[in-house]
Amino acid sequence: MVNRKTVAFLGAGAIAEAMIAGMIATKKFIPQQIIAANRENRERRKKLTDKYGIRTMPIHTLDMKEADILILAMKPKDAEAVFASIRDNVSPAQLILSVLGGISTAYIEKRLENALPVVRAMPNTSSMIGESATAVVFGSHVKPEQQKIALELLQSIGQVSVIEEHTMDIFTAIAGSGPAYFYYLVEHMVKAGRESGLDPQVARNIAAQTMLGAGKMLLQTVEPPEVLRRNVTTPKGITAAGLDALEQNGGGVAIEAAIKRAAARSKEMSEQ
């Protein structure tokens, strides 16, 4: 369904690149189908063209009608200017896919007018390798066929969950910000390994593989995480000692606090 669609990214930052890389790597799209446009960073555009073979251009030179799918991926602070510039150049036949944090479908619909089909999505940077955990919300003017197109595009970069829009803040805090939490944990696992004599690269590899294996266990079994945790924890054993240290130093509380604070910040941005 998407193999003949032209996709234009309005914005060429990290999340746009992650999506572009995943869309091409999973072979759902070819470079000739993808355009990335930004306001003025020519060097960034050249990098994306050289790396992925896609077309790039300044936003003001992009013919909006050329795109079947417009992906709003600019910085939120630039959103209003972009909405104003494209409002009169898009039609209900085009799909508007927003990956803007904290901006609701209703808000975008109001700014763009003309009963446009707006889909809001929150992928994460694991899109780059086709392993994103992505949430999607359909606006009030999105037809069933357009829903299928949006889902197919997003499934090309990972797993997709259709959610209620009022839960987008907590989803963002878990999945959107989640990779940063895991990278932070790996930083400290590597640091502990290095300080105890492990080669840093070896420590990095075993930490990453351990997380990969644990993630696959969660995805491929029906056991809840607390059961899987207990299965590898012998009373008074090595793992139990490590978990005790985590609890004594506020590990679980810190994780929950991080997610709740990130969700609150997402809500603050939406209200602003």
Backbone hydrogen bonds, N-H to C=O, Kabsch-Sander energy under -0.5 kcal/mol:
donor,donor_aa,acceptor,acceptor_aa,energy
5,K,2,V,-1.6
7,V,5,K,-0.5
7,V,33,Q,-3.0
8,A,69,I,-2.7
9,F,7,V,-0.5
9,F,35,I,-3.3
10,L,8,A,-0.5
10,L,71,I,-3.2
11,G,9,F,-1.0
11,G,37,A,-3.2
17,E,13,G,-2.4
18,A,14,A,-2.5
19,M,15,I,-2.2
20,I,16,A,-2.7
21,A,17,E,-2.9
22,G,18,A,-2.1
23,M,19,M,-2.9
24,I,20,I,-2.1
25,A,21,A,-2.7
26,T,22,G,-2.4
27,K,24,I,-1.4
28,K,23,M,-1.1
29,F,23,M,-1.7
33,Q,30,I,-2.3
34,I,31,P,-1.8
35,I,7,V,-2.7
36,A,55,R,-2.2
37,A,9,F,-2.9
38,N,57,M,-1.2
42,R,40,E,-1.6
45,R,41,N,-1.7
46,K,42,R,-2.4
47,K,43,E,-2.0
48,L,44,R,-2.0
49,T,45,R,-2.3
50,D,46,K,-2.9
51,K,47,K,-2.2
52,Y,48,L,-2.5
53,G,49,T,-2.0
54,I,48,L,-0.7
55,R,31,P,-0.5
55,R,34,I,-1.8
57,M,36,A,-1.6
59,I,38,N,-2.5
61,T,58,P,-1.6
62,L,58,P,-0.5
62,L,59,I,-1.5
64,M,62,L,-1.0
66,E,63,D,-2.1
67,A,64,M,-1.4
68,D,6,T,-1.8
69,I,6,T,-2.2
70,L,95,L,-2.8
71,I,8,A,-3.1
71,I,69,I,-0.6
72,L,70,L,-0.7
72,L,97,L,-2.5
73,A,10,L,-2.2
73,A,71,I,-0.9
78,D,75,K,-2.4
79,A,76,P,-1.4
82,V,78,D,-1.8
83,F,79,A,-3.2
84,A,80,E,-2.3
85,S,81,A,-1.6
86,I,82,V,-1.8
87,R,83,F,-1.7
89,N,86,I,-2.4
90,V,87,R,-0.6
94,Q,91,S,-2.1
95,L,68,D,-2.5
96,I,94,Q,-0.5
96,I,117,P,-2.5
97,L,70,L,-3.2
97,L,95,L,-0.7
98,S,96,I,-0.6
98,S,119,V,-3.4
99,V,72,L,-2.5
103,I,100,L,-1.2
104,S,102,G,-0.5
108,I,104,S,-1.9
109,E,105,T,-2.9
110,K,106,A,-2.2
111,R,107,Y,-2.1
112,L,108,I,-2.6
113,E,109,E,-2.3
116,L,113,E,-0.9
118,V,116,L,-0.8
119,V,96,I,-3.2
120,R,137,V,-2.7
121,A,98,S,-3.3
122,M,135,A,-2.3
127,S,124,N,-2.1
128,M,125,T,-1.6
129,I,126,S,-1.4
130,G,127,S,-2.1
131,E,126,S,-2.5
132,S,157,I,-2.9
134,T,132,S,-0.7
134,T,159,Q,-2.9
135,A,122,M,-1.2
136,V,161,S,-2.1
137,V,120,R,-2.8
139,G,118,V,-2.3
142,V,139,G,-1.2
143,K,141,H,-0.6
147,Q,143,K,-2.2
148,K,144,P,-1.9
149,I,145,E,-1.7
150,A,146,Q,-2.5
151,L,147,Q,-2.5
152,E,148,K,-2.4
153,L,149,I,-2.4
154,L,150,A,-2.6
155,Q,151,L,-2.6
156,S,152,E,-0.8
156,S,153,L,-0.9
157,I,154,L,-1.5
158,G,155,Q,-0.7
159,Q,132,S,-2.2
161,S,134,T,-2.8
163,I,136,V,-2.1
163,I,161,S,-0.6
167,T,164,E,-1.8
168,M,165,E,-1.8
171,F,167,T,-2.1
172,T,168,M,-2.8
173,A,169,D,-1.9
174,I,170,I,-1.7
175,A,171,F,-3.2
176,G,171,F,-1.0
177,S,172,T,-2.3
180,A,177,S,-1.2
181,Y,177,S,-1.1
181,Y,178,G,-0.5
182,F,178,G,-2.0
183,Y,179,P,-2.6
184,Y,180,A,-2.2
185,L,181,Y,-2.2
186,V,182,F,-2.5
187,E,183,Y,-2.5
188,H,184,Y,-1.6
189,M,185,L,-2.1
190,V,186,V,-3.0
191,K,187,E,-2.1
192,A,188,H,-2.3
193,G,189,M,-2.3
194,R,190,V,-3.0
195,E,191,K,-2.5
196,S,192,A,-0.9
196,S,193,G,-0.5
197,G,194,R,-1.6
198,L,193,G,-2.8
203,A,199,D,-2.7
204,R,200,P,-2.5
205,N,201,Q,-2.5
206,I,202,V,-2.5
207,A,203,A,-2.1
208,A,204,R,-2.4
209,Q,205,N,-2.6
210,T,206,I,-2.1
211,M,207,A,-2.0
212,L,208,A,-2.5
213,G,209,Q,-2.8
214,A,210,T,-2.3
215,G,211,M,-2.6
216,K,212,L,-2.4
217,M,213,G,-2.1
218,L,214,A,-2.0
219,L,215,G,-2.0
220,Q,216,K,-2.5
221,T,217,M,-1.1
227,V,224,P,-0.9
228,L,224,P,-2.0
229,R,225,P,-2.6
230,R,226,E,-2.0
231,N,227,V,-2.1
232,V,228,L,-0.9
232,V,229,R,-0.9
233,T,230,R,-1.4
234,T,232,V,-0.6
237,G,234,T,-2.7
240,A,234,T,-0.5
241,A,237,G,-1.8
242,G,238,I,-1.9
243,L,239,T,-2.7
244,D,240,A,-2.4
245,A,241,A,-1.9
246,L,242,G,-2.1
247,E,243,L,-2.6
248,Q,244,D,-2.7
249,N,245,A,-1.7
250,G,247,E,-1.5
251,G,246,L,-3.7
254,A,250,G,-2.7
255,I,251,G,-2.0
256,E,252,G,-2.2
257,A,253,V,-2.5
258,A,254,A,-2.4
259,I,255,I,-2.1
260,K,256,E,-2.5
261,R,257,A,-2.5
262,A,258,A,-2.3
263,A,259,I,-2.4
264,A,260,K,-2.1
265,R,261,R,-2.2
266,S,262,A,-2.2
267,K,263,A,-2.1
268,E,264,A,-2.4
269,M,265,R,-2.5
270,S,266,S,-2.0
271,E,267,K,-2.4
272,Q,268,E,-2.3
